[in-house]
């Protein structure tokens, strides 16, 4: 796959120009365009090139405006909990190249010492390099960055609805959850299908597989139509040895505690660590629970239910009362079978042995089988 070219920005400006690679069209039939990427064939929605997705050129004044306004009042994800990661803000600026007003999603990268050290700079470079190599409709578009002595701001396309954890977790700021309607089951299922497609692309659609290493609801961003895009590539790794080959010397970070696969303790991992993390996300969207609470780790809490049902069959009332998020309980009468299937898949994705976890091809296929609207179309993976 041809990599994106990062051209030098004008002097003094932290921005870059993106040349989008041309992807060959392999099949055009019935109005549906199918793209060939690597060895995997997937259905793909073309990404429109609009003003919100083009590189941005900022004056010093606009950079200062973003730095000054990257504060809690403009924050778009919950500031509570220990797994939310870098704070996100939704801010507006004037693009000097076109003299137009634009909204951006801005991530603030800052450490406890309030100084940009080698670790922080390495995270920025990893994110820029990785996102400069890949194009997918469910992977965030990086527009630029701003570097200061005490912080780095990463500039993304506008993601109006913030991160997924804001919508599914009950430990948000007091009163915040009551100010918006619950996220229904169909939206939740569509979101995880979007995410699964993006992970599949990283694992099997790239010349060298990319291990994201930080899949969690805080890194799943939602646009105004609740289309999901993966962000948070600061800890991504490219596996030059190829698929199904262990990758060593992996960096761990505290903000993803609970989403790490057990094999991280061995310091050698494969792309199955992303399958594990995604399995935790599946359990979260069904239960509404955080990954660690008074009951312990979510996967430890979930597995006994599956073991019981394997021996005695599903107890629909127990599932609805004890497992299901109250916010989607009203959807259970119509979608209970789908909900149970996603819960089961989440448990299977979080097996201790990475070899027992399904591949992302299998995960996406099973999620699409849950979604009734996909049954009208052939499955390409």
Residue, then its C-alpha position, 0 to 999 in steps of 0.5 A: x500500500x502506498x504511504x501518505x506523503x507528509x510534505x513540509x509545512x510552511x515555515x513556523x506552522x505545525x501542519x502537514x499536507x496529505x496525499x491520499x493513495x489511490x486504491x484500485x477498484x476490483x469490483x463494481x456491481x449493483x451500485x456497490x463498489x468493493x475495494x481491494x486492500x492487501x489480501x482482504x476484500x471489504x466493503x468500504x464507504x468512500x471518504x468525502x474530502x470536505x473542509x473538515x478533513x483537509x489540513x489546517x493552517x493556523x496563525x500564531x494567534x489561532x494556535x494560542x487560541x487553541x492552547x488557551x481554550x483546551x480547558x475543562x469547560x470545553x472538554x468533550x469526554x468525561x474527566x472521571x475514572x482512570x481509563x479515559x486517557x488524554x483529554x479531548x476538547x471540541x474547539x473552533x478556529x479560523x483557518x488562515x488558508x481559507x479564512x473559514x471557521x472550522x471545528x476541531x477535536x483537539x487532544x491534549x498530551x501532557x505529563x505530570x511534570x508539565x514538560x514535553x519530554x522524550x516519551x511525550x514526543x515519541x507518542x506524538x511521532x508514533x501517532x503522526x507516523x501511523x496515521x500518515x500511513x493508513x486511510x480508512x473511513x473508521x480511523x480518525x484523520x489527523x490534521x496537524x499538531x501544536x507543540x508547546x513547552x508544557x504540552x502537545x495538542x493533536x488536531x483531529x477532524x471534528x467528532x461532535x459526539x465525543x468518545x464512546x465512554x461518555x455515552x455508555x458508562x455510568x461514572x460520568x460527572x454528576x448529572x451529565x448522563x441525564x442531559x442526553x438520551x440513552x445510546x440505543x442498542x442499534x447505535x451501539x451495534x453499528x459503532x462496534x461494527x465500525x470499530x471492528x472493520x477498522x481493526x480488521x483493516x489494521x491487522x489484515x488490510x495493511x502490508x504490515x499489520x498494525x497493532x493499535x495497543x490502546x483499543x478502549x471506549x475513550x479512543x473510539x470517537x463519534x461524529x455527529x451521526x454516531x459514525x465511529x472512528x478509532x483514535x489514540x495511536x500513540x502506542x501503535x506498533x507496526x509488526x514488520x515480521x508479519x501477521x501471527x508473529x510475536x512483537x517484542x519490546x512492547x510499551x505498557x501504559x497505566x491509562x489502558x489498565x484493564x484493557x491489556x491482554x494477559x500476554x503483555x506480562x510476557x512482553x511479546x504480543x501479536x495482533x490478538x491483544x487488540x482482539x482482547x481489548x475489543x472484547x472488553x469494549x463489547x462487554x462494556x456496550x452490553x453491560x454499561x459497566x466500567x472495566x474495573x469496579x467493585x466487582x473486579x475486572x469486567x471479564x472476570x465478572x462476565x465469564x461465569x455467566x457464560x459458563x452457567x449458560x453453557x451448562x444450563x442454557x440462557x436465562x433471559x430474565x437473569x441476563x436482562x436483570x443482572x447483565x444488561x445495561x439499564x439504558x438498553x433494557x427497553x430494547x431487549x424485547x426486540x434485540x435480546x438475541x443480538x445482545x446475548x450474541x455480542x456478550x458471548x463474543x466479548x467473552x470469547x475475545x477475552x480468553x486468556x489464551x490468545x490462540x483461543x480468541x477469534x480473528x477479527x475476520x470472525x469477529x466482524x462476520x459475527x457482528x454483521x450477522x447480529x445486525x439485521x440490516x447486513x443480512x441483505x448484503x453478502x459478507x465479504x470477510 
